[in-house]
């Protein structure tokens, strides 16, 4: 069984973690919404994408969010 480490960044609010964001939802929820929108609301694919995010470091998650969620 694989051990998954949660990153602290995923549990921070978007507006606290990113100065450009006005969203007060956790980064984890913003990523979930992003993946759901990008894959046609396929929950299984979204869950798989979130598992990949859970395995990343805070820096990797931050880079992904900056590249994909910054408007």
N, C-alpha and C positions, 0 to 999 in steps of 0.2 A: 504494500500500500504506500502510495506516495505521500510525503508530508508537504502540506501547503502552508506557507508562511504568509500571513496577512500583512499588507503594507500599511503603514500609518496614513499615508497620503490618501488611500482609498476611502478612509473614514472621515477625512476632513471635508468641510463644506467647500464647495467650488469657490465662493467669493472670498474665503479665507486662504485658500491654497493658491489662487490665481488672481492677481490684481485686475485683470481684464474682465473677469466674470462678475455678473450681477446675480447669478443663481445661488440660492442658499441650500440647495440639495447636496448631499454627499457626492464626492467624485465617483464613487461606486455606482450610484444611481444615474448620474449623468452618462457614464460609460454604458450602462445597461440600456438607457434610452437611445443612445447613439447606435449601438449594435442592433437593437430592435428595428430602428428606422432603416439602417443600411442593408438589412437582410430580409426585408419584407415581413417583419414581425414573426420570425421563426424562433420560437423559444429555445429549441434544442441547439441551434447554431449560436444563439446569444449566450447560452450557458457555457458552451465550449469556448467562446471568445473571452468570457469573463474568467474562466479557469486559467486561460493563458495570461490574462492581466494579473490575476492573483499570484502567479509565479514570477512576475517581473519585479524588479527593484523599484523603489520610489522614483529614482531618476529616469528609469525607462518608462514608467507610467506617466510621469510629468511630461516627458518628451512626446509621448503619444497624444496626450490630451492637448498639448500646445499645437501639435501639427494637425489634429483632426477635429477638435472641438472649438478652437478659438475662432471667433467670427469676425 
